Amino acid sequence: MASANRRNRRANGMKGSTVCKALESGTPLNSLYALIPENRHAALDRFLRLFGKSTDDLRKALERERS
């Protein structure tokens, strides 16, 4: 039986091949961020706060990578 984490990844389209493609792209941070469903962004924001980062820090990093 698959773990809950694995079931969630697969349900969200975050299969291993998709993640590998995102990591190998020219903009891996943006590619990985695009895989996160809209309804999980609030959870990502809480996760960032655990590390002392804000959503503004994430947006700046995403923009810096695109430049």
Secondary structure, DSSP 4 states (H G I P E B T S, - for coil): ---HHHHHHHHTT--HHHHHHHHHSSSHHHHHHHHS-GGGHHHHHHHHHHTT--HHHHHHHHHHHH-
